[in-house]
Amino acid sequence: MNQVRCRFRELSDSFMHLDSLHNWIDANAALLNESQQRNFQQWPILSQYVWPNAFIGGSYPAELGYLKDFITSRLNWMSTTLSPACADVDWVTELAVETGGSSKTIPLSSVYTSAIQTDSITFVSEGQQLLFQQSGDSVTIFGPNNAGEFNFKAAAWFANAILDYSPNYVFRTDVTGISPADRVISRFELEQNYPNPFNGTTLIAVNLRAPSSIDLSIFDLNGQKVATLKNGFLNEGRYISEWNGINKQGVAVSSGVYLYRLTVEQNGQRFHQSRKLLYLK
């Protein structure tokens, strides 16, 4: 999706600028002026309905005006849907993080060489098997308590939305036993929503073992924030949030898979955990 946004932004400054499109229509309309006269003399249909046309124009200029209005409305829709935000991230194409322990700290520059129009870089793992602790310009990756190879990706954020994902990266560990990830999880836990799938409402529980600043939000698969369920400082305890499939504009969302993401800040350190839910109307 980010590539579509970037390409649209690029073309909007050139050929797909509204003035350029209208000028192109005018130039070709002038070129075809004599031909269109002969065409409509042979087939006089300007004031008649011809399936499946949605517009009945009484003249050639009226038909051109309808075409311009249609293109203008579509371009405005694309400008709104494909927001101006476009993350220009030069991702590292291949990365394998290897450790003889169960965690390793790497610089953020390990995953990208440049990032434009990006507020932050976060990380997500396949199957939620890894945890990530970010501090400044580095991230510590915590593996599970079993040896193996685990996939993860980096995500580029701008204006509270994920605009782009990196390629798949690999975290390899050969340690077994109790891992730092288990000790991190002991500080907080994001439970699977219940019921799941759901129609109507679902409950999402968060367990905090220490006072923390948290944000619990819902995102669609394009990374756009759909709703915020909790945001602020909470004491130790278990907190349950309810989501009824309504977005932040007060409109019911479409059926499908959504992500819910917990961000926890404790003692200057930030942790993220995400899960998936399925909403059915």
Sequence and secondary structure as in RCSB ss.txt:
>XXXX:A:sequence
MNQVRCRFRELSDSFMHLDSLHNWIDANAALLNESQQRNFQQWPILSQYVWPNAFIGGSYPAELGYLKDFITSRL
NWMSTTLSPACADVDWVTELAVETGGSSKTIPLSSVYTSAIQTDSITFVSEGQQLLFQQSGDSVTIFGPNNAGEF
NFKAAAWFANAILDYSPNYVFRTDVTGISPADRVISRFELEQNYPNPFNGTTLIAVNLRAPSSIDLSIFDLNGQK
VATLKNGFLNEGRYISEWNGINKQGVAVSSGVYLYRLTVEQNGQRFHQSRKLLYLK
>XXXX:A:secstr
 HHHHHHHHHHHTTTTSHHHHHHHHHHHHHHTHHHHHHHHHHS  TTS  TT S   SSHHHHHHHHHHHHHHHH
HHHHHHS S   EEEE S  EEEESSSEEEEEGGGTEEEEES SEEEEEEGGG  EEEEETTEEEEE  SS EEE
EEEEEEEETTEEEEE   EEEEE   SS HHHHHHTTEEE   BSSSBSS EEEEEEESS EEEEEEEE TTSBE
EEEEEEEEE SEEEEEEE SB TTS B  SEEEEEEEEEEETTEEEEEEEEEEE  
